[in-house]
Amino acid sequence: MEAAVLTLGPILLQILLIDLVLAGDNAVVIGLAVNGLPAHQRRIAILAGIGGATVVRIGFALVALQMLALIGLTLAGGVLLLWVVWKAAREIWRRDAHPAAGPPAGRLRTAILRIIVADISMSLDNVLAVAGAARGHKWLLVVGLVVSVALMGLAASVVARLLARLPWLAWVGLGIVFYVAISMIYQGGLQVMGHL
């Protein structure tokens, strides 16, 4: 029993480190999605969005090996993320042009949906890396993903507060997410072209 714990401990640590390194861009997307919401709605959007994203991420992780065989998945994820960037840019542009108008109706639901969609498109690399590190231990995979998503939620709260104080940083964050989307489209396009 002790030998198993000593063997599994480093695997769990490796999973957590992979998740933390790869989840930084997700925290920026979440911060952008909740930027402009009142403080009490920010917390709700982050918790609901991350909750939905966690369920999806765990589902992805449990079928990660089969996902490796799907050619074009990275390309599709990049296109989906590009859509998230476009929607967020329109919203930031509208808010900058009409600051007194306040957030549009239904914004909380939109923020939650944007968090889930962005996490689905951006978590593919994360999930595949973690699935490889888990070496078949499904419960380690789930524990690692749950802990990392919780830490990502904390980071997203900090990003959202920073964006509320310094609104121009929203454009910087959007630029980072745009770069990630273009990288995914490029890498996915190369993958698809290699199989044609």
N, CA, C and O of each residue as an XYZ file, in Angstrom:
784
protein
N       0.828     -1.198      0.000
C       0.000      0.000      0.000
C       0.871      1.260      0.000
O       0.636      2.184     -0.779
N       1.883      1.289      0.885
C       2.764      2.463      0.956
C       3.515      2.666     -0.353
O       3.722      3.804     -0.776
N       3.926      1.578     -1.000
C       4.642      1.687     -2.272
C       3.744      2.312     -3.336
O       4.199      3.109     -4.157
N       2.458      1.940     -3.310
C       1.517      2.510     -4.281
C       1.347      3.997     -4.051
O       1.302      4.768     -5.009
N       1.252      4.418     -2.786
C       1.102      5.840     -2.467
C       2.342      6.611     -2.883
O       2.241      7.713     -3.424
N       3.534      6.025     -2.629
C       4.780      6.695     -3.023
C       4.889      6.822     -4.535
O       5.458      7.793     -5.035
N       4.350      5.849     -5.269
C       4.386      5.899     -6.727
C       3.361      6.887     -7.275
O       3.643      7.607     -8.233
N       2.170      6.925     -6.669
C       1.094      7.771     -7.176
C       1.288      9.246     -6.813
O       0.813     10.120     -7.539
N       1.968      9.537     -5.720
C       2.200     10.926     -5.305
C       2.888     11.759     -6.373
O       2.405     12.837     -6.719
N       4.019     11.274     -6.906
C       4.679     12.043     -7.975
C       3.823     12.197     -9.228
O       3.906     13.212     -9.918
N       2.988     11.174     -9.527
C       2.115     11.269    -10.696
C       1.099     12.394    -10.495
O       0.862     13.192    -11.401
N       0.497     12.453     -9.289
C      -0.472     13.511     -8.995
C       0.197     14.880     -9.047
O      -0.379     15.828     -9.581
N       1.401     14.996     -8.502
C       2.134     16.263     -8.546
C       2.412     16.675     -9.988
O       2.278     17.847    -10.339
N       2.794     15.718    -10.816
C       3.057     16.010    -12.225
C       1.779     16.495    -12.919
O       1.822     17.435    -13.713
N       0.648     15.858    -12.620
C      -0.633     16.267    -13.201
C      -0.962     17.697    -12.799
O      -1.367     18.502    -13.637
N      -0.789     18.016    -11.515
C      -1.095     19.369    -11.028
C      -0.199     20.410    -11.681
O      -0.674     21.483    -12.054
N       1.082     20.114    -11.825
C       2.005     21.065    -12.458
C       1.648     21.295    -13.919
O       1.676     22.430    -14.395
N       1.312     20.221    -14.636
C       0.916     20.368    -16.044
C      -0.319     21.257    -16.133
O      -0.386     22.169    -16.957
N      -1.302     20.974    -15.266
C      -2.539     21.752    -15.283
C      -2.283     23.224    -15.004
O      -2.845     24.090    -15.674
N      -1.441     23.514    -14.022
C      -1.188     24.915    -13.664
C      -0.464     25.657    -14.781
O      -0.765     26.818    -15.055
N       0.487     24.991    -15.422
C       1.239     25.632    -16.501
C       0.331     25.909    -17.699
O       0.407     26.977    -18.307
N      -0.528     24.944    -18.034
C      -1.344     25.076    -19.234
C      -2.647     25.833    -19.017
O      -3.331     26.154    -19.989
N      -3.009     26.127    -17.774
C      -4.305     26.751    -17.500
C      -4.243     28.274    -17.408
O      -5.278     28.910    -17.209
N      -3.081     28.869    -17.546
C      -2.978     30.323    -17.421
C      -3.804     31.071    -18.442
O      -4.447     32.066    -18.107
N      -3.800     30.606    -19.695
C      -4.589     31.282    -20.727
C      -6.086     31.137    -20.457
O      -6.868     32.023    -20.803
N      -6.487     30.029    -19.845
C      -7.898     29.850    -19.488
C      -8.326     30.887    -18.455
O      -9.438     31.412    -18.524
N      -7.452     31.183    -17.501
C      -7.779     32.181    -16.480
C      -7.986     33.555    -17.111
O      -8.852     34.314    -16.678
N      -7.192     33.875    -18.135
C      -7.357     35.156    -18.826
C      -8.712     35.203    -19.523
O      -9.403     36.219    -19.455
N      -9.107     34.107    -20.200
C     -10.400     34.070    -20.892
C     -11.539     34.238    -19.892
O     -12.493     34.973    -20.147
N     -11.436     33.557    -18.762
C     -12.490     33.662    -17.750
C     -12.565     35.089    -17.219
O     -13.654     35.641    -17.059
N     -11.405     35.686    -16.947
C     -11.375     37.080    -16.489
C     -12.013     38.023    -17.492
O     -12.737     38.944    -17.114
N     -11.743     37.794    -18.781
C     -12.352     38.617    -19.824
C     -13.861     38.397    -19.893
O     -14.621     39.345    -20.091
N     -14.290     37.157    -19.731
C     -15.720     36.836    -19.834
C     -16.534     37.505    -18.739
O     -17.676     37.903    -18.969
N     -15.956     37.632    -17.545
C     -16.715     38.215    -16.433
C     -16.427     39.695    -16.242
O     -17.029     40.345    -15.388
N     -15.510     40.226    -17.033
C     -15.191     41.646    -16.948
C     -16.440     42.465    -17.272
O     -17.079     42.235    -18.299
N     -16.777     43.376    -16.443
C     -17.944     44.211    -16.672
C     -19.169     43.759    -15.890
O     -20.143     44.505    -15.780
N     -19.133     42.549    -15.347
C     -20.246     42.101    -14.507
C     -20.131     42.739    -13.127
O     -19.021     43.028    -12.679
N     -21.241     42.964    -12.449
C     -21.166     43.400    -11.052
C     -20.454     42.327    -10.224
O     -20.465     41.153    -10.595
N     -19.841     42.719     -9.116
C     -19.021     41.808     -8.310
C     -19.785     40.556     -7.885
O     -19.231     39.458     -7.938
N     -21.032     40.693     -7.468
C     -21.782     39.515     -7.012
C     -22.083     38.559     -8.168
O     -22.166     37.350     -7.949
N     -22.248     39.063     -9.384
C     -22.483     38.190    -10.535
C     -21.186     37.574    -11.046
O     -21.200     36.492    -11.633
N     -20.062     38.260    -10.826
C     -18.769     37.733    -11.244
C     -18.505     36.376    -10.607
O     -18.123     35.419    -11.281
N     -18.716     36.312     -9.292
C     -18.469     35.072     -8.555
C     -19.383     33.957     -9.072
O     -18.939     32.823     -9.256
N     -20.642     34.275     -9.302
C     -21.605     33.284     -9.810
C     -21.171     32.787    -11.184
O     -21.171     31.583    -11.438
N     -20.802     33.711    -12.069
C     -20.389     33.337    -13.429
C     -19.140     32.465    -13.405
O     -19.060     31.474    -14.132
N     -18.167     32.825    -12.576
C     -16.939     32.039    -12.493
C     -17.241     30.642    -11.976
O     -16.785     29.655    -12.553
N     -18.007     30.549    -10.893
C     -18.312     29.228    -10.319
C     -19.135     28.373    -11.278
O     -18.833     27.195    -11.468
N     -20.170     28.950    -11.883
C     -21.016     28.180    -12.802
C     -20.244     27.801    -14.063
O     -20.329     26.664    -14.528
N     -19.495     28.749    -14.615
C     -18.716     28.468    -15.830
C     -17.645     27.428    -15.589
O     -17.470     26.517    -16.398
N     -16.925     27.552    -14.484
C     -15.881     26.581    -14.176
C     -16.493     25.233    -13.817
O     -15.924     24.189    -14.135
N     -17.651     25.248    -13.154
C     -18.326     23.982    -12.853
C     -18.679     23.232    -14.123
O     -18.402     22.039    -14.246
N     -19.295     23.937    -15.073
C     -19.626     23.310    -16.354
C     -18.382     22.872    -17.104
O     -18.351     21.791    -17.693
N     -17.355     23.716    -17.082
C     -16.110     23.386    -17.772
C     -15.429     22.179    -17.126
O     -14.809     21.374    -17.822
N     -15.537     22.048    -15.812
C     -14.932     20.916    -15.119
C     -15.584     19.606    -15.544
O     -14.901     18.615    -15.803
N     -16.905     19.614    -15.612
C     -17.615     18.407    -16.042
C     -17.170     18.020    -17.450
O     -16.879     16.854    -17.718
N     -17.121     19.005    -18.345
C     -16.705     18.735    -19.726
C     -15.255     18.268    -19.767
O     -14.919     17.336    -20.496
N     -14.400     18.916    -18.984
C     -12.974     18.582    -18.985
C     -12.736     17.161    -18.470
O     -11.907     16.432    -19.014
N     -13.456     16.772    -17.429
C     -13.310     15.413    -16.910
C     -13.795     14.403    -17.954
O     -13.174     13.360    -18.158
N     -14.901     14.725    -18.607
C     -15.375     13.859    -19.681
C     -14.347     13.721    -20.790
O     -14.104     12.624    -21.291
N     -13.740     14.854    -21.173
C     -12.678     14.816    -22.186
C     -11.524     13.941    -21.713
O     -11.004     13.122    -22.471
N     -11.132     14.118    -20.468
C      -9.968     13.406    -19.946
C     -10.192     11.901    -19.951
O      -9.271     11.132    -20.225
N     -11.401     11.486    -19.653
C     -11.685     10.051    -19.593
C     -11.684      9.392    -20.972
O     -11.554      8.173    -21.080
N     -11.829     10.196    -22.022
C     -11.770      9.643    -23.388
C     -10.605     10.249    -24.174
O     -10.625     10.270    -25.405
N      -9.595     10.739    -23.459
C      -8.501     11.475    -24.101
C      -7.739     10.644    -25.123
O      -7.338     11.172    -26.160
N      -7.534      9.390    -24.863
C      -6.764      8.587    -25.807
C      -7.500      8.444    -27.144
O      -6.876      8.438    -28.205
N      -8.825      8.330    -27.083
C      -9.588      8.272    -28.313
C      -9.550      9.625    -29.032
O      -9.591      9.680    -30.262
N      -9.472     10.705    -28.266
C      -9.438     12.046    -28.855
C      -8.170     12.264    -29.672
O      -8.170     13.025    -30.640
N      -7.086     11.591    -29.277
C      -5.840     11.745    -30.015
C      -5.998     11.330    -31.482
O      -5.297     11.827    -32.364
N      -6.925     10.417    -31.715
C      -7.112      9.918    -33.067
C      -7.962     10.856    -33.935
O      -8.029     10.667    -35.150
N      -8.597     11.840    -33.350
C      -9.474     12.734    -34.111
C      -8.656     13.843    -34.779
O      -8.239     14.802    -34.129
N      -8.442     13.697    -36.054
C      -7.693     14.683    -36.819
C      -8.575     15.924    -36.996
O      -9.753     15.810    -37.334
N      -8.008     17.086    -36.772
C      -8.741     18.331    -36.963
C      -9.373     18.880    -35.699
O     -10.002     19.938    -35.731
N      -9.213     18.168    -34.574
C      -9.816     18.623    -33.328
C      -9.185     19.942    -32.854
O      -9.889     20.828    -32.371
N      -7.872     20.067    -32.993
C      -7.191     21.306    -32.602
C      -7.621     22.459    -33.499
O      -7.822     23.577    -33.025
N      -7.761     22.190    -34.791
C      -8.223     23.216    -35.738
C      -9.621     23.699    -35.364
O      -9.879     24.902    -35.338
N     -10.524     22.760    -35.075
C     -11.891     23.128    -34.689
C     -11.892     23.919    -33.380
O     -12.641     24.885    -33.239
N     -11.060     23.511    -32.430
C     -10.960     24.235    -31.168
C     -10.457     25.654    -31.370
O     -10.938     26.582    -30.721
N      -9.489     25.831    -32.268
C      -8.974     27.168    -32.561
C     -10.020     28.068    -33.192
O     -10.115     29.249    -32.858
N     -10.812     27.507    -34.112
C     -11.884     28.279    -34.746
C     -12.937     28.667    -33.711
O     -13.432     29.794    -33.715
N     -13.274     27.740    -32.831
C     -14.235     28.018    -31.764
C     -13.715     29.119    -30.839
O     -14.471     30.002    -30.435
N     -12.434     29.064    -30.509
C     -11.838     30.084    -29.655
C     -11.794     31.437    -30.366
O     -11.966     32.475    -29.726
N     -11.568     31.438    -31.663
C     -11.585     32.674    -32.439
C     -12.968     33.324    -32.373
O     -13.074     34.549    -32.314
N     -14.023     32.512    -32.382
C     -15.386     33.017    -32.231
C     -15.547     33.677    -30.855
O     -16.167     34.735    -30.746
N     -14.992     33.059    -29.809
C     -15.054     33.639    -28.461
C     -14.346     34.991    -28.432
O     -14.842     35.939    -27.823
N     -13.187     35.083    -29.088
C     -12.432     36.345    -29.152
C     -13.261     37.414    -29.857
O     -13.335     38.550    -29.389
N     -13.876     37.062    -30.962
C     -14.684     38.025    -31.718
C     -15.846     38.544    -30.875
O     -16.097     39.749    -30.841
N     -16.559     37.637    -30.190
C     -17.687     38.056    -29.347
C     -17.207     38.962    -28.214
O     -17.846     39.971    -27.916
N     -16.093     38.612    -27.586
C     -15.565     39.419    -26.478
C     -15.095     40.784    -26.982
O     -15.314     41.796    -26.317
N     -14.453     40.822    -28.146
C     -13.973     42.092    -28.701
C     -15.147     43.022    -29.008
O     -15.079     44.219    -28.728
N     -16.219     42.479    -29.581
C     -17.411     43.300    -29.848
C     -17.973     43.886    -28.563
O     -18.362     45.053    -28.517
N     -18.012     43.069    -27.526
C     -18.549     43.533    -26.251
C     -17.664     44.606    -25.615
O     -18.171     45.602    -25.099
N     -16.347     44.408    -25.650
C     -15.424     45.405    -25.090
C     -15.519     46.698    -25.893
O     -15.534     47.787    -25.319
N     -15.584     46.585    -27.212
C     -15.691     47.763    -28.080
C     -16.963     48.547    -27.765
O     -16.939     49.773    -27.658
N     -18.073     47.824    -27.618
C     -19.354     48.465    -27.309
C     -19.295     49.147    -25.931
O     -19.795     50.259    -25.762
N     -18.688     48.476    -24.962
C     -18.587     49.046    -23.614
C     -17.687     50.283    -23.604
O     -17.973     51.265    -22.919
N     -16.584     50.223    -24.383
C     -15.694     51.388    -24.458
C     -16.366     52.568    -25.162
O     -16.144     53.722    -24.795
N     -17.190     52.275    -26.176
C     -17.868     53.330    -26.931
C     -19.019     53.952    -26.148
O     -19.305     55.139    -26.305
N     -19.680     53.162    -25.306
C     -20.838     53.626    -24.529
C     -20.685     53.200    -23.069
O     -21.419     52.326    -22.610
N     -19.750     53.799    -22.333
C     -19.487     53.346    -20.963
C     -20.679     53.520    -20.020
O     -20.792     52.781    -19.042
N     -21.561     54.467    -20.286
C     -22.697     54.707    -19.395
C     -23.824     53.707    -19.614
O     -24.728     53.607    -18.784
N     -23.787     52.963    -20.721
C     -24.876     52.044    -21.046
C     -24.944     50.859    -20.085
O     -26.018     50.290    -19.890
N     -23.817     50.477    -19.482
C     -23.801     49.343    -18.563
C     -23.831     48.026    -19.314
O     -23.895     48.010    -20.544
N     -23.785     46.913    -18.575
C     -23.763     45.613    -19.235
C     -25.110     45.273    -19.850
O     -26.144     45.627    -19.285
N     -25.127     44.591    -20.997
C     -26.383     44.238    -21.645
C     -27.143     43.181    -20.842
O     -26.558     42.478    -20.018
N     -28.455     43.077    -21.090
C     -29.280     42.093    -20.399
C     -28.824     40.694    -20.767
O     -28.380     40.453    -21.890
N     -28.932     39.774    -19.823
C     -28.539     38.396    -20.061
C     -27.041     38.181    -20.019
O     -26.568     37.115    -20.414
N     -26.294     39.138    -19.561
C     -24.835     39.092    -19.565
C     -24.281     37.956    -18.706
O     -23.264     37.360    -19.060
N     -24.930     37.651    -17.592
C     -24.452     36.588    -16.719
C     -24.468     35.261    -17.461
O     -23.482     34.525    -17.437
N     -25.574     34.952    -18.115
C     -25.685     33.700    -18.873
C     -24.657     33.669    -20.003
O     -24.038     32.636    -20.258
N     -24.480     34.796    -20.672
C     -23.502     34.880    -21.758
C     -22.093     34.622    -21.239
O     -21.317     33.908    -21.874
N     -21.760     35.200    -20.087
C     -20.426     35.010    -19.501
C     -20.193     33.541    -19.156
O     -19.118     33.003    -19.425
N     -21.191     32.893    -18.566
C     -21.058     31.477    -18.205
C     -20.840     30.633    -19.457
O     -19.956     29.777    -19.489
N     -21.649     30.878    -20.486
C     -21.518     30.127    -21.730
C     -20.152     30.361    -22.370
O     -19.530     29.427    -22.875
N     -19.691     31.606    -22.346
C     -18.390     31.922    -22.937
C     -17.262     31.196    -22.201
O     -16.319     30.721    -22.833
N     -17.351     31.108    -20.883
C     -16.336     30.395    -20.100
C     -16.304     28.925    -20.505
O     -15.232     28.360    -20.724
N     -17.479     28.308    -20.603
C     -17.541     26.882    -20.939
C     -17.017     26.632    -22.355
O     -16.223     25.715    -22.568
N     -17.458     27.442    -23.325
C     -17.025     27.263    -24.714
C     -15.519     27.474    -24.841
O     -14.838     26.690    -25.502
N     -14.997     28.521    -24.217
C     -13.561     28.786    -24.294
C     -12.768     27.664    -23.641
O     -11.732     27.248    -24.159
N     -13.251     27.175    -22.507
C     -12.521     26.103    -21.829
C     -12.530     24.837    -22.671
O     -11.529     24.123    -22.731
N     -13.650     24.555    -23.320
C     -13.702     23.371    -24.184
C     -12.662     23.493    -25.291
O     -11.931     22.540    -25.563
N     -12.590     24.654    -25.929
C     -11.664     24.807    -27.052
C     -10.210     24.870    -26.603
O      -9.324     24.422    -27.330
N      -9.946     25.418    -25.416
C      -8.566     25.601    -24.975
C      -8.026     24.458    -24.133
O      -6.815     24.373    -23.933
N      -8.881     23.579    -23.634
C      -8.407     22.576    -22.691
C      -7.937     21.296    -23.353
O      -7.516     20.370    -22.660
N      -7.997     21.214    -24.683
C      -7.607     19.980    -25.349
C      -6.157     19.611    -25.056
O      -5.868     18.464    -24.715
N      -5.232     20.582    -25.189
C      -3.827     20.291    -24.909
C      -3.643     19.904    -23.450
O      -2.886     18.986    -23.133
N      -4.337     20.606    -22.568
C      -4.256     20.341    -21.137
C      -4.707     18.920    -20.833
O      -4.006     18.170    -20.153
N      -5.866     18.558    -21.332
C      -6.444     17.243    -21.037
C      -5.568     16.123    -21.577
O      -5.348     15.122    -20.895
N      -5.065     16.285    -22.797
C      -4.233     15.236    -23.378
C      -2.918     15.090    -22.618
O      -2.450     13.969    -22.414
N      -2.320     16.190    -22.200
C      -1.077     16.129    -21.426
C      -1.316     15.459    -20.079
O      -0.517     14.630    -19.644
N      -2.404     15.812    -19.425
C      -2.716     15.240    -18.118
C      -3.040     13.759    -18.246
O      -2.619     12.960    -17.409
N      -3.783     13.382    -19.281
C      -4.121     11.968    -19.485
C      -2.849     11.141    -19.676
O      -2.753     10.017    -19.183
N      -1.886     11.696    -20.387
C      -0.617     10.992    -20.554
C       0.136     10.855    -19.255
O       0.734      9.811    -18.993
N       0.119     11.894    -18.432
C       0.830     11.865    -17.151
C       0.162     10.933    -16.147
O       0.838     10.375    -15.282
N      -1.152     10.755    -16.247
C      -1.894      9.933    -15.278
C      -1.576      8.456    -15.403
O      -1.806      7.700    -14.459
N      -1.062      8.031    -16.524
C      -0.653      6.639    -16.749
C      -1.747      5.639    -16.377
O      -1.487      4.628    -15.725
N      -2.965      5.939    -16.801
C      -4.063      5.003    -16.592
C      -4.787      5.117    -15.260
O      -5.774      4.412    -15.050
N      -4.339      5.972    -14.353
C      -4.980      6.132    -13.046
C      -6.092      7.177    -13.177
O      -5.839      8.375    -13.048
N      -7.322      6.722    -13.432
C      -8.432      7.644    -13.689
C      -8.728      8.547    -12.507
O      -9.027      9.725    -12.705
N      -8.657      8.040    -11.283
C      -8.992      8.885    -10.130
C      -7.945      9.974     -9.944
O      -8.282     11.072     -9.504
N      -6.669      9.697    -10.270
C      -5.642     10.755    -10.206
C      -5.930     11.823    -11.247
O      -5.752     13.015    -10.995
N      -6.368     11.392    -12.397
C      -6.726     12.308    -13.473
C      -7.835     13.247    -13.025
O      -7.739     14.459    -13.220
N      -8.882     12.699    -12.430
C     -10.016     13.498    -11.982
C      -9.608     14.441    -10.854
O      -9.973     15.617    -10.874
N      -8.853     13.941     -9.865
C      -8.415     14.784     -8.744
C      -7.546     15.934     -9.251
O      -7.728     17.081     -8.842
N      -6.611     15.630    -10.133
C      -5.733     16.665    -10.675
C      -6.500     17.735    -11.430
O      -6.220     18.925    -11.288
N      -7.472     17.309    -12.236
C      -8.262     18.278    -12.999
C      -9.129     19.144    -12.085
O      -9.232     20.352    -12.299
N      -9.748     18.546    -11.078
C     -10.609     19.310    -10.166
C      -9.790     20.350     -9.399
O     -10.210     21.501     -9.278
N      -8.628     19.952     -8.883
C      -7.787     20.892     -8.129
C      -7.302     22.014     -9.031
O      -7.318     23.180     -8.635
N      -6.867     21.670    -10.247
C      -6.339     22.713    -11.133
C      -7.425     23.677    -11.569
O      -7.168     24.872    -11.712
N      -8.648     23.172    -11.786
C      -9.741     24.057    -12.186
C     -10.098     25.001    -11.044
O     -10.412     26.168    -11.281
N     -10.053     24.510     -9.807
C     -10.312     25.380     -8.656
C      -9.261     26.492     -8.572
O      -9.593     27.649     -8.314
N      -8.005     26.137     -8.789
C      -6.946     27.150     -8.771
C      -7.108     28.135     -9.928
O      -6.832     29.325     -9.778
N      -7.558     27.635    -11.080
C      -7.805     28.506    -12.224
C      -8.913     29.506    -11.911
O      -8.849     30.661    -12.332
N      -9.933     29.061    -11.167
C     -11.018     29.960    -10.763
C     -10.520     31.083     -9.880
O     -10.948     32.228    -10.028
N      -9.615     30.767     -8.960
C      -9.032     31.816     -8.109
C      -8.236     32.811     -8.943
O      -8.332     34.021     -8.742
N      -7.451     32.290     -9.880
C      -6.669     33.174    -10.746
C      -7.589     34.046    -11.598
O      -7.289     35.216    -11.836
N      -8.707     33.483    -12.057
C      -9.652     34.246    -12.874
C     -10.267     35.383    -12.079
O     -10.505     36.458    -12.630
N     -10.530     35.172    -10.796
C     -11.072     36.242     -9.947
C     -10.090     37.398     -9.851
O     -10.483     38.563     -9.914
N      -8.821     37.076     -9.700
C      -7.788     38.119     -9.628
C      -7.723     38.870    -10.953
O      -7.651     40.099    -10.969
N      -7.748     38.128    -12.075
C      -7.697     38.760    -13.399
C      -8.905     39.679    -13.595
O      -8.763     40.790    -14.106
N     -10.093     39.217    -13.188
C     -11.306     40.023    -13.358
C     -11.225     41.323    -12.548
O     -11.613     42.382    -13.043
N     -10.728     41.252    -11.322
C     -10.580     42.481    -10.512
C      -9.565     43.427    -11.140
O      -9.760     44.642    -11.130
N      -8.491     42.881    -11.682
C      -7.479     43.703    -12.338
C      -8.055     44.380    -13.579
O      -7.778     45.552    -13.835
N      -8.861     43.638    -14.356
C      -9.487     44.209    -15.550
C     -10.496     45.296    -15.196
O     -10.671     46.251    -15.953
N     -11.163     45.155    -14.044
C     -12.116     46.184    -13.616
C     -11.389     47.478    -13.262
O     -11.903     48.569    -13.510
N     -10.194     47.359    -12.681
C      -9.418     48.556    -12.319
C      -8.693     49.170    -13.508
O      -8.572     50.391    -13.607
N      -8.213     48.324    -14.406
C      -7.444     48.784    -15.566
C      -8.108     48.241    -16.843
O      -7.660     47.228    -17.381
N      -9.161     48.898    -17.329
C      -9.941     48.368    -18.461
C      -9.136     48.126    -19.732
O      -9.483     47.236    -20.510
N      -8.085     48.882    -19.963
C      -7.292     48.699    -21.175
C      -6.619     47.330    -21.218
O      -6.259     46.851    -22.294
N      -6.446     46.689    -20.046
C      -5.838     45.365    -20.019
C      -6.726     44.310    -20.690
O      -6.242     43.245    -21.074
N      -8.020     44.602    -20.831
C      -8.915     43.660    -21.520
C      -8.430     43.425    -22.947
O      -8.491     42.304    -23.452
N      -7.947     44.492    -23.597
C      -7.448     44.338    -24.974
C      -6.157     43.526    -25.005
O      -5.931     42.760    -25.942
N      -5.308     43.685    -23.991
C      -4.083     42.883    -23.906
C      -4.451     41.410    -23.728
O      -3.910     40.541    -24.411
N      -5.378     41.139    -22.801
C      -5.820     39.769    -22.581
C      -6.442     39.163    -23.820
O      -6.208     37.997    -24.139
N      -7.234     39.959    -24.515
C      -7.862     39.490    -25.747
C      -6.800     39.168    -26.805
O      -6.943     38.215    -27.570
N      -5.738     39.974    -26.835
C      -4.629     39.696    -27.753
C      -3.964     38.363    -27.446
O      -3.603     37.624    -28.362
N      -3.800     38.051    -26.166
C      -3.211     36.771    -25.759
C      -4.097     35.613    -26.229
O      -3.605     34.632    -26.787
N      -5.395     35.736    -25.998
C      -6.322     34.672    -26.386
C      -6.383     34.547    -27.920
O      -6.480     33.438    -28.446
N      -6.325     35.677    -28.634
C      -6.292     35.658    -30.094
C      -5.059     34.895    -30.577
O      -5.145     34.094    -31.508
N      -3.918     35.146    -29.944
C      -2.685     34.441    -30.301
C      -2.836     32.928    -30.089
O      -2.406     32.134    -30.926
N      -3.444     32.538    -28.970
C      -3.666     31.112    -28.697
C      -4.572     30.510    -29.778
O      -4.313     29.409    -30.263
N      -5.632     31.233    -30.151
C      -6.556     30.739    -31.180
C      -5.842     30.557    -32.513
O      -6.005     29.527    -33.167
N      -5.055     31.545    -32.920
C      -4.325     31.465    -34.193
C      -3.320     30.320    -34.150
O      -3.160     29.606    -35.140
N      -2.638     30.133    -33.018
C      -1.684     29.023    -32.876
C      -2.386     27.684    -33.024
O      -1.879     26.782    -33.689
N      -3.565     27.553    -32.398
C      -4.323     26.307    -32.506
C      -4.767     26.066    -33.946
O      -4.705     24.937    -34.433
N      -5.211     27.113    -34.622
C      -5.644     26.970    -36.017
C      -4.459     26.561    -36.900
O      -4.596     25.702    -37.770
N      -3.310     27.175    -36.672
C      -2.109     26.847    -37.449
C      -1.687     25.394    -37.219
O      -1.475     24.640    -38.169
N      -1.568     25.010    -35.937
C      -1.146     23.641    -35.617
C      -2.173     22.616    -36.108
O      -1.811     21.571    -36.648
N      -3.452     22.928    -35.914
C      -4.497     22.021    -36.388
C      -4.516     21.929    -37.899
O      -4.750     20.855    -38.453
N      -4.270     23.055    -38.580
C      -4.213     23.050    -40.042
C      -3.067     22.190    -40.548
O      -3.229     21.448    -41.517
N      -1.897     22.285    -39.895
C      -0.761     21.445    -40.270
C      -1.089     19.975    -40.070
O      -0.729     19.127    -40.885
N      -1.785     19.684    -38.963
C      -2.164     18.294    -38.680
C      -3.096     17.745    -39.767
O      -2.925     16.622    -40.240
N      -4.074     18.551    -40.146
C      -5.028     18.131    -41.176
C      -4.316     17.975    -42.513
O      -4.532     16.990    -43.221
N      -3.460     18.949    -42.868
C      -2.735     18.876    -44.145
C      -1.826     17.648    -44.199
O      -1.644     17.046    -45.257
N      -1.263     17.285    -43.054
C      -0.394     16.101    -43.014
C      -1.125     14.802    -43.266
O      -0.511     13.806    -43.650
N      -2.429     14.801    -43.056
C      -3.212     13.575    -43.253
C      -4.002     13.573    -44.559
O      -4.752     12.635    -44.828
N      -3.839     14.617    -45.371
C      -4.550     14.661    -46.658
C      -3.766     13.965    -47.745
O      -4.215     13.908    -48.890
